[in-house]
Amino acid sequence: MQLSVIIAGNGSDTPIKRCLDSLLAQADGDVQVIVAFGGHPALAEELASHAARIESISYPTPAALHVLRAAALRQATGDVVAILDPYSILANGWVD
């Protein structure tokens, strides 16, 4: 069973980087990671370069979270989809 994880947000990059670090520390290559970010196009590119398995969706201006999440859901291929807020820090074993 494949897991797709969606992280959507606007604005500051600090919380989303911590969220990604906590996810990537325990996620293997079978986990699809999609970041949808509005209002900071360069950040989505930077986050995608953070790890090869991160897919990015970028909006040039801030967008409502439901719009960002919907775009990411259309791209998700996993049997199970988890939607995280950018300030989420995952406990050890969360992916398992």
C-alpha positions as a Markdown table, in Angstrom:
| # | Residue | x | y | z |
|---|---|---|---|---|
| 1 | Met | 0.0 | 0.0 | 0.0 |
| 2 | Gln | 1.4 | 3.4 | -1.0 |
| 3 | Leu | 1.1 | 6.5 | 1.1 |
| 4 | Ser | 0.8 | 10.0 | -0.3 |
| 5 | Val | 1.5 | 12.9 | 2.1 |
| 6 | Ile | 0.3 | 16.4 | 1.2 |
| 7 | Ile | 1.6 | 19.5 | 2.9 |
| 8 | Ala | 0.0 | 22.7 | 1.9 |
| 9 | Gly | 0.7 | 26.3 | 3.0 |
| 10 | Asn | 1.4 | 29.9 | 2.4 |
| 11 | Gly | 4.1 | 32.3 | 3.6 |
| 12 | Ser | 7.0 | 31.4 | 5.9 |
| 13 | Asp | 9.3 | 28.5 | 5.0 |
| 14 | Thr | 10.5 | 27.7 | 8.5 |
| 15 | Pro | 7.6 | 25.5 | 9.7 |
| 16 | Ile | 7.2 | 23.6 | 6.4 |
| 17 | Lys | 11.0 | 22.8 | 6.4 |
| 18 | Arg | 10.7 | 21.3 | 9.9 |
| 19 | Cys | 7.6 | 19.4 | 8.9 |
| 20 | Leu | 9.5 | 17.9 | 5.9 |
| 21 | Asp | 12.5 | 17.1 | 7.9 |
| 22 | Ser | 10.4 | 15.1 | 10.4 |
| 23 | Leu | 8.6 | 13.3 | 7.6 |
| 24 | Leu | 11.6 | 12.5 | 5.5 |
| 25 | Ala | 13.5 | 11.2 | 8.5 |
| 26 | Gln | 11.1 | 8.3 | 8.7 |
| 27 | Ala | 9.6 | 7.9 | 5.2 |
| 28 | Asp | 11.1 | 5.5 | 2.8 |
| 29 | Gly | 11.1 | 5.9 | -1.0 |
| 30 | Asp | 7.6 | 4.4 | -1.3 |
| 31 | Val | 6.0 | 7.5 | 0.3 |
| 32 | Gln | 4.9 | 10.2 | -2.2 |
| 33 | Val | 5.4 | 13.7 | -0.8 |
| 34 | Ile | 3.6 | 16.6 | -2.4 |
| 35 | Val | 4.2 | 20.2 | -1.3 |
| 36 | Ala | 1.6 | 22.8 | -2.5 |
| 37 | Phe | 2.7 | 26.3 | -1.6 |
| 38 | Gly | 1.3 | 29.7 | -2.5 |
| 39 | Gly | 2.8 | 33.1 | -2.4 |
| 40 | His | 6.4 | 32.1 | -2.6 |
| 41 | Pro | 7.2 | 30.4 | -6.0 |
| 42 | Ala | 10.9 | 30.0 | -5.3 |
| 43 | Leu | 10.2 | 28.2 | -2.1 |
| 44 | Ala | 8.3 | 25.4 | -3.8 |
| 45 | Glu | 11.3 | 24.9 | -6.1 |
| 46 | Glu | 13.7 | 25.0 | -3.1 |
| 47 | Leu | 11.6 | 22.5 | -1.2 |
| 48 | Ala | 11.5 | 20.1 | -4.1 |
| 49 | Ser | 15.3 | 20.2 | -4.3 |
| 50 | His | 15.4 | 19.3 | -0.6 |
| 51 | Ala | 14.8 | 15.6 | -1.6 |
| 52 | Ala | 14.3 | 14.0 | -5.0 |
| 53 | Arg | 11.0 | 12.5 | -4.0 |
| 54 | Ile | 9.3 | 15.8 | -3.1 |
| 55 | Glu | 6.8 | 16.9 | -5.8 |
| 56 | Ser | 5.9 | 20.6 | -5.7 |
| 57 | Ile | 2.9 | 22.6 | -6.8 |
| 58 | Ser | 3.5 | 26.4 | -6.8 |
| 59 | Tyr | 1.0 | 29.3 | -6.9 |
| 60 | Pro | 2.5 | 32.8 | -7.5 |
| 61 | Thr | 0.2 | 34.3 | -4.9 |
| 62 | Pro | -1.2 | 33.1 | -1.6 |
| 63 | Ala | -4.1 | 30.7 | -2.2 |
| 64 | Ala | -6.7 | 29.2 | 0.1 |
| 65 | Leu | -5.6 | 26.0 | 1.7 |
| 66 | His | -8.5 | 24.1 | 0.2 |
| 67 | Val | -7.3 | 25.1 | -3.3 |
| 68 | Leu | -3.8 | 24.0 | -2.6 |
| 69 | Arg | -4.9 | 20.7 | -1.1 |
| 70 | Ala | -7.3 | 20.1 | -4.0 |
| 71 | Ala | -4.4 | 20.6 | -6.5 |
| 72 | Ala | -2.2 | 18.2 | -4.5 |
| 73 | Leu | -5.0 | 15.6 | -4.2 |
| 74 | Arg | -5.3 | 15.5 | -8.0 |
| 75 | Gln | -1.6 | 14.7 | -8.2 |
| 76 | Ala | -1.6 | 12.1 | -5.4 |
| 77 | Thr | -1.3 | 8.4 | -6.4 |
| 78 | Gly | -1.2 | 6.7 | -3.1 |
| 79 | Asp | -3.8 | 4.2 | -1.8 |
| 80 | Val | -3.9 | 6.3 | 1.4 |
| 81 | Val | -3.5 | 10.1 | 1.5 |
| 82 | Ala | -2.5 | 12.1 | 4.6 |
| 83 | Ile | -2.9 | 15.8 | 4.7 |
| 84 | Leu | -0.5 | 17.7 | 7.0 |
| 85 | Asp | -0.4 | 21.3 | 8.1 |
| 86 | Pro | 3.0 | 22.9 | 7.5 |
| 87 | Tyr | 3.7 | 23.2 | 11.2 |
| 88 | Ser | 3.2 | 19.5 | 11.9 |
| 89 | Ile | 6.1 | 17.7 | 13.5 |
| 90 | Leu | 5.6 | 13.9 | 13.2 |
| 91 | Ala | 6.2 | 11.6 | 16.0 |
| 92 | Asn | 8.6 | 8.7 | 15.5 |
| 93 | Gly | 6.7 | 5.8 | 13.9 |
| 94 | Trp | 4.0 | 8.0 | 12.4 |
| 95 | Val | 4.6 | 6.7 | 8.8 |
| 96 | Asp | 4.5 | 3.1 | 9.9 |
